Amino acid sequence: MKARDIRELQIPELEKRIREEEENLVHLKFQKATSQIESPIRIRVVRRDISRMKTILKEKQLAAGNAVQAPAAQTSDVKKS
């Protein structure tokens, strides 16, 4: 999945996709252990997709946190005379 596509998702949807991909990764690892996996490269791709999604999720959470804190920071910057 491309980063551009991931950034379009909302936070709850992104968390859901991460959980689904982590479950998928467990299944792929099981298939690898039992020699049933068709493409071992798929494990690497899924791991990288999970990492990409977690990174973007963290960016969105920090951006949402900064948006909430920004108005409060503006009022505390005013010096009292």
OpenMM code with the backbone's topology and positions (N, CA, C; nanometers):
from openmm import Vec3, app, unit

residues = "MET LYS ALA ARG ASP ILE ARG GLU LEU GLN ILE PRO GLU LEU GLU LYS ARG ILE ARG GLU GLU GLU GLU ASN LEU VAL HIS LEU LYS PHE GLN LYS ALA THR SER GLN ILE GLU SER PRO ILE ARG ILE ARG VAL VAL ARG ARG ASP ILE SER ARG MET LYS THR ILE LEU LYS GLU LYS GLN LEU ALA ALA GLY ASN ALA VAL GLN ALA PRO ALA ALA GLN THR SER ASP VAL LYS LYS SER".split()
positions = [
    Vec3(0.0842, -0.1165, 0.0000),
    Vec3(0.0000, 0.0000, 0.0000),
    Vec3(0.0897, 0.1242, 0.0000),
    Vec3(0.0550, 0.2213, -0.0779),
    Vec3(0.1328, 0.3436, -0.0910),
    Vec3(0.1046, 0.4377, 0.0259),
    Vec3(0.2051, 0.5159, 0.0630),
    Vec3(0.1907, 0.6119, 0.1718),
    Vec3(0.0799, 0.7124, 0.1414),
    Vec3(0.0676, 0.7502, 0.0155),
    Vec3(-0.0360, 0.8449, -0.0260),
    Vec3(-0.1754, 0.7897, 0.0069),
    Vec3(-0.1953, 0.6602, -0.0171),
    Vec3(-0.3239, 0.5970, 0.0117),
    Vec3(-0.3479, 0.5866, 0.1618),
    Vec3(-0.2423, 0.5579, 0.2363),
    Vec3(-0.2545, 0.5428, 0.3813),
    Vec3(-0.2909, 0.6760, 0.4458),
    Vec3(-0.2314, 0.7850, 0.3978),
    Vec3(-0.2579, 0.9179, 0.4551),
    Vec3(-0.4030, 0.9611, 0.4374),
    Vec3(-0.4729, 0.9052, 0.3419),
    Vec3(-0.6135, 0.9399, 0.3190),
    Vec3(-0.7059, 0.8749, 0.4221),
    Vec3(-0.6590, 0.7721, 0.4923),
    Vec3(-0.7412, 0.7022, 0.5896),
    Vec3(-0.7519, 0.7822, 0.7198),
    Vec3(-0.8650, 0.7688, 0.7864),
    Vec3(-0.8839, 0.8299, 0.9172),
    Vec3(-0.8180, 0.7423, 1.0238),
    Vec3(-0.7953, 0.7961, 1.1429),
    Vec3(-0.7238, 0.7249, 1.2487),
    Vec3(-0.7898, 0.5909, 1.2844),
    Vec3(-0.9227, 0.5844, 1.3082),
    Vec3(-0.9821, 0.4532, 1.3429),
    Vec3(-0.9654, 0.3490, 1.2318),
    Vec3(-0.9826, 0.3928, 1.1069),
    Vec3(-0.9667, 0.3009, 0.9934),
    Vec3(-0.8219, 0.2533, 0.9835),
    Vec3(-0.7289, 0.3425, 1.0106),
    Vec3(-0.5870, 0.3090, 1.0060),
    Vec3(-0.5519, 0.2062, 1.1139),
    Vec3(-0.6057, 0.2251, 1.2343),
    Vec3(-0.5819, 0.1287, 1.3424),
    Vec3(-0.6392, -0.0085, 1.3064),
    Vec3(-0.7562, -0.0090, 1.2433),
    Vec3(-0.8187, -0.1348, 1.2002),
    Vec3(-0.7323, -0.2050, 1.0961),
    Vec3(-0.6804, -0.1296, 0.9993),
    Vec3(-0.5959, -0.1875, 0.8945),
    Vec3(-0.4664, -0.2440, 0.9524),
    Vec3(-0.4105, -0.1772, 1.0525),
    Vec3(-0.2883, -0.2264, 1.1160),
    Vec3(-0.3152, -0.3617, 1.1815),
    Vec3(-0.4266, -0.3706, 1.2555),
    Vec3(-0.4612, -0.4987, 1.3197),
    Vec3(-0.4794, -0.6094, 1.2160),
    Vec3(-0.5466, -0.5786, 1.1054),
    Vec3(-0.5689, -0.6787, 1.0005),
    Vec3(-0.4371, -0.7249, 0.9394),
    Vec3(-0.3479, -0.6307, 0.9124),
    Vec3(-0.2186, -0.6672, 0.8525),
    Vec3(-0.1317, -0.7457, 0.9508),
    Vec3(-0.1400, -0.7152, 1.0801),
    Vec3(-0.0643, -0.7916, 1.1782),
    Vec3(-0.1143, -0.9354, 1.1848),
    Vec3(-0.2469, -0.9537, 1.1754),
    Vec3(-0.3021, -1.0890, 1.1712),
    Vec3(-0.2564, -1.1610, 1.0441),
    Vec3(-0.2564, -1.0895, 0.9337),
    Vec3(-0.2109, -1.1456, 0.8069),
    Vec3(-0.0648, -1.1891, 0.8179),
    Vec3(0.0178, -1.1091, 0.8852),
    Vec3(0.1582, -1.1419, 0.9031),
    Vec3(0.1752, -1.2709, 0.9842),
    Vec3(0.0936, -1.2876, 1.0858),
    Vec3(0.0997, -1.4105, 1.1660),
    Vec3(0.0681, -1.5312, 1.0792),
    Vec3(-0.0336, -1.5181, 0.9948),
    Vec3(-0.0707, -1.6292, 0.9063),
    Vec3(0.0412, -1.6595, 0.8064),
    Vec3(0.1027, -1.5542, 0.7540),
    Vec3(0.2128, -1.5755, 0.6593),
    Vec3(0.3314, -1.6441, 0.7263),
    Vec3(0.3624, -1.6049, 0.8485),
    Vec3(0.4727, -1.6688, 0.9208),
    Vec3(0.4423, -1.8155, 0.9475),
    Vec3(0.3152, -1.8446, 0.9777),
    Vec3(0.2759, -1.9836, 0.9986),
    Vec3(0.2912, -2.0636, 0.8695),
    Vec3(0.2508, -2.0044, 0.7574),
    Vec3(0.2656, -2.0714, 0.6292),
    Vec3(0.4126, -2.0952, 0.5967),
    Vec3(0.4966, -2.0000, 0.6318),
    Vec3(0.6389, -2.0167, 0.6070),
    Vec3(0.6943, -2.1317, 0.6911),
    Vec3(0.6504, -2.1402, 0.8154),
    Vec3(0.6991, -2.2458, 0.9047),
    Vec3(0.6562, -2.3837, 0.8560),
    Vec3(0.5416, -2.3908, 0.7918),
    Vec3(0.4921, -2.5190, 0.7439),
    Vec3(0.5239, -2.5410, 0.5955),
    Vec3(0.6074, -2.4551, 0.5407),
    Vec3(0.6507, -2.4635, 0.3999),
    Vec3(0.5345, -2.4589, 0.3013),
    Vec3(0.4340, -2.3799, 0.3316),
    Vec3(0.3192, -2.3674, 0.2425),
    Vec3(0.3117, -2.2308, 0.1759),
    Vec3(0.4049, -2.1440, 0.2052),
    Vec3(0.3989, -2.0078, 0.1515),
    Vec3(0.4442, -2.0071, 0.0055),
    Vec3(0.3703, -1.9348, -0.0764),
    Vec3(0.4021, -1.9287, -0.2187),
    Vec3(0.5097, -1.8245, -0.2467),
    Vec3(0.5048, -1.7123, -0.1745),
    Vec3(0.5995, -1.6041, -0.1986),
    Vec3(0.6554, -1.5526, -0.0653),
    Vec3(0.7749, -1.5926, -0.0279),
    Vec3(0.8339, -1.5465, 0.0984),
    Vec3(0.8551, -1.3950, 0.1029),
    Vec3(0.8633, -1.3321, -0.0118),
    Vec3(0.8806, -1.1877, -0.0181),
    Vec3(0.7588, -1.1168, 0.0417),
    Vec3(0.6453, -1.1817, 0.0365),
    Vec3(0.5210, -1.1232, 0.0882),
    Vec3(0.5343, -1.0861, 0.2356),
    Vec3(0.6099, -1.1636, 0.3126),
    Vec3(0.6303, -1.1331, 0.4552),
    Vec3(0.6985, -0.9979, 0.4698),
    Vec3(0.8014, -0.9741, 0.3922),
    Vec3(0.8739, -0.8472, 0.3984),
    Vec3(0.7822, -0.7307, 0.3603),
    Vec3(0.7035, -0.7506, 0.2566),
    Vec3(0.6134, -0.6450, 0.2099),
    Vec3(0.5110, -0.6108, 0.3183),
    Vec3(0.4540, -0.7108, 0.3823),
    Vec3(0.3540, -0.6880, 0.4861),
    Vec3(0.4179, -0.6182, 0.6066),
    Vec3(0.5386, -0.6610, 0.6451),
    Vec3(0.6080, -0.5960, 0.7572),
    Vec3(0.6315, -0.4479, 0.7289),
    Vec3(0.6723, -0.4179, 0.6089),
    Vec3(0.6988, -0.2780, 0.5719),
    Vec3(0.5694, -0.1975, 0.5655),
    Vec3(0.4613, -0.2588, 0.5179),
    Vec3(0.3323, -0.1899, 0.5153),
    Vec3(0.2865, -0.1565, 0.6575),
    Vec3(0.3036, -0.2508, 0.7492),
    Vec3(0.2660, -0.2278, 0.8888),
    Vec3(0.3479, -0.1120, 0.9458),
    Vec3(0.4762, -0.1125, 0.9210),
    Vec3(0.5620, -0.0049, 0.9707),
    Vec3(0.5222, 0.1297, 0.9125),
    Vec3(0.4925, 0.1310, 0.7847),
    Vec3(0.4511, 0.2548, 0.7177),
    Vec3(0.3211, 0.3064, 0.7792),
    Vec3(0.2256, 0.2158, 0.8033),
    Vec3(0.0986, 0.2562, 0.8614),
    Vec3(0.1163, 0.3077, 1.0042),
    Vec3(0.2009, 0.2413, 1.0826),
    Vec3(0.2244, 0.2856, 1.2199),
    Vec3(0.2913, 0.4230, 1.2227),
    Vec3(0.3817, 0.4474, 1.1307),
    Vec3(0.4485, 0.5768, 1.1237),
    Vec3(0.3484, 0.6872, 1.0912),
    Vec3(0.2642, 0.6637, 0.9938),
    Vec3(0.1656, 0.7642, 0.9544),
    Vec3(0.0626, 0.7841, 1.0651),
    Vec3(0.0255, 0.6757, 1.1338),
    Vec3(-0.0675, 0.6858, 1.2463),
    Vec3(-0.0076, 0.7751, 1.3545),
    Vec3(0.1188, 0.7556, 1.3867),
    Vec3(0.1857, 0.8369, 1.4881),
    Vec3(0.1898, 0.9826, 1.4457),
    Vec3(0.2185, 1.0085, 1.3184),
    Vec3(0.2197, 1.1458, 1.2675),
    Vec3(0.0827, 1.2112, 1.2842),
    Vec3(-0.0226, 1.1372, 1.2516),
    Vec3(-0.1580, 1.1913, 1.2640),
    Vec3(-0.1941, 1.2176, 1.4093),
    Vec3(-0.1541, 1.1265, 1.4994),
    Vec3(-0.1832, 1.1450, 1.6409),
    Vec3(-0.1094, 1.2659, 1.6964),
    Vec3(0.0161, 1.2843, 1.6569),
    Vec3(0.0913, 1.4009, 1.7018),
    Vec3(0.0317, 1.5293, 1.6457),
    Vec3(-0.0104, 1.5264, 1.5211),
    Vec3(-0.0713, 1.6440, 1.4598),
    Vec3(-0.2022, 1.6789, 1.5310),
    Vec3(-0.2802, 1.5784, 1.5658),
    Vec3(-0.4059, 1.6020, 1.6366),
    Vec3(-0.3779, 1.6563, 1.7766),
    Vec3(-0.2738, 1.6062, 1.8421),
    Vec3(-0.2362, 1.6545, 1.9747),
    Vec3(-0.1856, 1.7970, 1.9699),
    Vec3(-0.1088, 1.8323, 1.8690),
    Vec3(-0.0578, 1.9686, 1.8543),
    Vec3(-0.1696, 2.0663, 1.8230),
    Vec3(-0.2686, 2.0220, 1.7493),
    Vec3(-0.3808, 2.1087, 1.7155),
    Vec3(-0.4610, 2.1432, 1.8402),
    Vec3(-0.4690, 2.0501, 1.9333),
    Vec3(-0.5420, 2.0740, 2.0574),
    Vec3(-0.4613, 2.1644, 2.1494),
    Vec3(-0.3303, 2.1474, 2.1532),
    Vec3(-0.2450, 2.2225, 2.2437),
    Vec3(-0.2114, 2.3615, 2.1905),
    Vec3(-0.2210, 2.3855, 2.0638),
    Vec3(-0.1806, 2.5130, 2.0048),
    Vec3(-0.2563, 2.6329, 2.0626),
    Vec3(-0.3893, 2.6305, 2.0754),
    Vec3(-0.4579, 2.7468, 2.1332),
    Vec3(-0.4155, 2.7733, 2.2779),
    Vec3(-0.3909, 2.6713, 2.3548),
    Vec3(-0.3480, 2.6908, 2.4926),
    Vec3(-0.2091, 2.7507, 2.4986),
    Vec3(-0.1225, 2.7125, 2.4070),
    Vec3(0.0131, 2.7660, 2.4038),
    Vec3(0.0130, 2.9125, 2.3673),
    Vec3(-0.0785, 2.9561, 2.2855),
    Vec3(-0.0845, 3.0959, 2.2444),
    Vec3(-0.1214, 3.1864, 2.3609),
    Vec3(-0.2080, 3.1408, 2.4484),
    Vec3(-0.2488, 3.2237, 2.5611),
    Vec3(-0.1395, 3.2307, 2.6666),
    Vec3(-0.0547, 3.1297, 2.6784),
    Vec3(0.0500, 3.1313, 2.7793),
    Vec3(0.1701, 3.2123, 2.7339),
    Vec3(0.1787, 3.2473, 2.6061),
    Vec3(0.2913, 3.3257, 2.5549),
    Vec3(0.2769, 3.4745, 2.5874),
    Vec3(0.1603, 3.5170, 2.6284),
    Vec3(0.1361, 3.6575, 2.6577),
    Vec3(0.2032, 3.6926, 2.7891),
    Vec3(0.2872, 3.7968, 2.7876),
    Vec3(0.3585, 3.8399, 2.9082),
    Vec3(0.2694, 3.9321, 2.9903),
    Vec3(0.2745, 3.9143, 3.1176),
    Vec3(0.1986, 4.0011, 3.2080),
    Vec3(0.2869, 4.1168, 3.2497),
    Vec3(0.2325, 4.2369, 3.2509),
    Vec3(0.3106, 4.3547, 3.2889),
    Vec3(0.2794, 4.3989, 3.4287),
] * unit.nanometer
topology = app.Topology()
chain = topology.addChain("A")
for resn in residues:
    res = topology.addResidue(resn, chain)
    for name in ("N", "CA", "C"):
        topology.addAtom(name, app.Element.getBySymbol(name[0]), res)
